[in-house]
Amino acid sequence: MDYEVFRQFADSWGLAYLTAVFVIVVLFVFRPGSKKTYDELSKIPLKDDEHVK
């Protein structure tokens, strides 16, 4: 595999692969029922730590 062949492969299938990964991640984040989970996770930095004084 020389540089030109690898470049052609990355330009076509690499873009398709990364687009598919992006769509899957977006669908996973915005799936129905995930609002409660992400609301709880967003409040973690604001919780009081009982161990730290």
N, CA and C atoms as a LAMMPS dump frame, in Angstrom:
ITEM: TIMESTEP
0
ITEM: NUMBER OF ATOMS
159
ITEM: BOX BOUNDS ff ff ff
-5.0000000000000000e+02 5.0000000000000000e+02
-5.0000000000000000e+02 5.0000000000000000e+02
-5.0000000000000000e+02 5.0000000000000000e+02
ITEM: ATOMS id mol type element x y z
1 1 1 N 0.843 -1.18 0
2 1 2 C 0 0 0
3 1 3 C 0.883 1.236 0
4 2 1 N 0.82 2.001 -1.05
5 2 2 C 1.607 3.218 -1.079
6 2 3 C 0.781 4.401 -0.563
7 3 1 N 1.374 5.544 -0.506
8 3 2 C 0.743 6.723 0.086
9 3 3 C -0.534 7.109 -0.641
10 4 1 N -0.54 7.073 -1.94
11 4 2 C -1.71 7.511 -2.72
12 4 3 C -2.92 6.604 -2.474
13 5 1 N -2.694 5.314 -2.416
14 5 2 C -3.783 4.372 -2.165
15 5 3 C -4.326 4.572 -0.756
16 6 1 N -3.429 4.715 0.198
17 6 2 C -3.857 4.945 1.575
18 6 3 C -4.62 6.254 1.695
19 7 1 N -4.174 7.272 1.007
20 7 2 C -4.844 8.577 1.04
21 7 3 C -6.244 8.483 0.441
22 8 1 N -6.414 7.787 -0.656
23 8 2 C -7.727 7.608 -1.272
24 8 3 C -8.66 6.838 -0.342
25 9 1 N -8.135 5.806 0.313
26 9 2 C -8.931 5.022 1.257
27 9 3 C -9.369 5.885 2.439
28 10 1 N -8.465 6.67 2.982
29 10 2 C -8.785 7.512 4.13
30 10 3 C -9.775 8.606 3.745
31 11 1 N -9.651 9.152 2.558
32 11 2 C -10.566 10.205 2.118
33 11 3 C -11.992 9.697 1.961
34 12 1 N -12.158 8.479 1.515
35 12 2 C -13.509 7.977 1.281
36 12 3 C -14.055 7.235 2.493
37 13 1 N -13.453 6.107 2.849
38 13 2 C -13.981 5.277 3.926
39 13 3 C -13.704 5.852 5.307
40 14 1 N -12.625 6.577 5.448
41 14 2 C -12.339 7.219 6.728
42 14 3 C -13.392 8.255 7.076
43 15 1 N -13.78 9.036 6.101
44 15 2 C -14.827 10.035 6.313
45 15 3 C -16.162 9.366 6.623
46 16 1 N -16.476 8.306 5.926
47 16 2 C -17.723 7.583 6.184
48 16 3 C -17.719 6.984 7.586
49 17 1 N -16.596 6.426 8.004
50 17 2 C -16.48 5.835 9.334
51 17 3 C -16.654 6.892 10.426
52 18 1 N -15.96 8.003 10.313
53 18 2 C -16.052 9.048 11.33
54 18 3 C -17.437 9.686 11.359
55 19 1 N -18.09 9.797 10.213
56 19 2 C -19.454 10.315 10.179
57 19 3 C -20.408 9.356 10.882
58 20 1 N -20.24 8.074 10.664
59 20 2 C -21.089 7.079 11.328
60 20 3 C -20.871 7.099 12.835
61 21 1 N -19.626 7.211 13.282
62 21 2 C -19.342 7.283 14.716
63 21 3 C -19.983 8.521 15.322
64 22 1 N -19.892 9.649 14.638
65 22 2 C -20.491 10.889 15.13
66 22 3 C -22.007 10.749 15.266
67 23 1 N -22.659 10.183 14.279
68 23 2 C -24.116 10.014 14.319
69 23 3 C -24.517 9.075 15.457
70 24 1 N -23.779 8.002 15.649
71 24 2 C -24.085 7.064 16.725
72 24 3 C -23.932 7.731 18.084
73 25 1 N -22.888 8.521 18.28
74 25 2 C -22.681 9.212 19.554
75 25 3 C -23.796 10.216 19.805
76 26 1 N -24.179 10.972 18.787
77 26 2 C -25.253 11.963 18.951
78 26 3 C -26.57 11.262 19.282
79 27 1 N -26.884 10.183 18.597
80 27 2 C -28.109 9.445 18.897
81 27 3 C -28.083 8.861 20.3
82 28 1 N -26.919 8.41 20.749
83 28 2 C -26.812 7.851 22.098
84 28 3 C -27.027 8.931 23.154
85 29 1 N -26.457 10.098 22.947
86 29 2 C -26.578 11.173 23.932
87 29 3 C -28.011 11.696 24.001
88 30 1 N -28.676 11.814 22.878
89 30 2 C -30.018 12.38 22.836
90 30 3 C -31.113 11.316 22.791
91 31 1 N -30.82 10.124 23.266
92 31 2 C -31.824 9.062 23.271
93 31 3 C -32.915 9.376 24.296
94 32 1 N -34.11 8.863 24.072
95 32 2 C -35.186 9.095 25.035
96 32 3 C -34.838 8.483 26.399
97 33 1 N -35.139 9.207 27.441
98 33 2 C -34.899 8.707 28.781
99 33 3 C -33.537 9.038 29.352
100 34 1 N -32.694 9.721 28.616
101 34 2 C -31.36 10.01 29.128
102 34 3 C -31.288 11.348 29.858
103 35 1 N -32.345 12.133 29.835
104 35 2 C -32.32 13.45 30.475
105 35 3 C -32.063 13.332 31.97
106 36 1 N -32.7 12.389 32.64
107 36 2 C -32.515 12.227 34.078
108 36 3 C -31.064 11.884 34.404
109 37 1 N -30.484 11.002 33.631
110 37 2 C -29.098 10.595 33.853
111 37 3 C -28.157 11.774 33.725
112 38 1 N -28.313 12.563 32.653
113 38 2 C -27.415 13.681 32.43
114 38 3 C -27.67 14.822 33.402
115 39 1 N -28.893 14.985 33.894
116 39 2 C -29.162 15.975 34.934
117 39 3 C -28.422 15.606 36.22
118 40 1 N -28.454 14.334 36.588
119 40 2 C -27.737 13.885 37.782
120 40 3 C -26.226 14.042 37.607
121 41 1 N -25.713 13.708 36.445
122 41 2 C -24.281 13.82 36.208
123 41 3 C -23.815 15.272 36.199
124 42 1 N -24.666 16.183 35.763
125 42 2 C -24.273 17.588 35.711
126 42 3 C -24.19 18.22 37.093
127 43 1 N -24.809 17.607 38.087
128 43 2 C -24.799 18.159 39.443
129 43 3 C -23.675 17.594 40.314
130 44 1 N -22.879 16.69 39.791
131 44 2 C -21.803 16.077 40.573
132 44 3 C -20.818 17.131 41.109
133 45 1 N -20.355 18.103 40.311
134 45 2 C -19.394 19.072 40.855
135 45 3 C -19.987 19.952 41.961
136 46 1 N -21.29 20.062 42.047
137 46 2 C -21.92 20.932 43.031
138 46 3 C -22.274 20.224 44.33
139 47 1 N -22.116 18.92 44.367
140 47 2 C -22.449 18.172 45.572
141 47 3 C -21.429 18.464 46.67
142 48 1 N -21.912 18.503 47.904
143 48 2 C -21.004 18.71 49.041
144 48 3 C -20.33 17.395 49.377
145 49 1 N -19.032 17.469 49.556
146 49 2 C -18.283 16.297 49.976
147 49 3 C -18.243 16.271 51.49
148 50 1 N -18.679 15.174 52.063
149 50 2 C -18.685 15.04 53.512
150 50 3 C -17.287 14.689 54.027
151 51 1 N -16.43 14.173 53.181
152 51 2 C -15.099 13.744 53.595
153 51 3 C -14.118 14.917 53.673
154 52 1 N -14.359 15.949 52.89
155 52 2 C -13.428 17.081 52.827
156 52 3 C -13.893 18.145 53.803
157 53 1 N -12.959 18.626 54.624
158 53 2 C -13.312 19.685 55.592
159 53 3 C -12.426 20.862 55.427
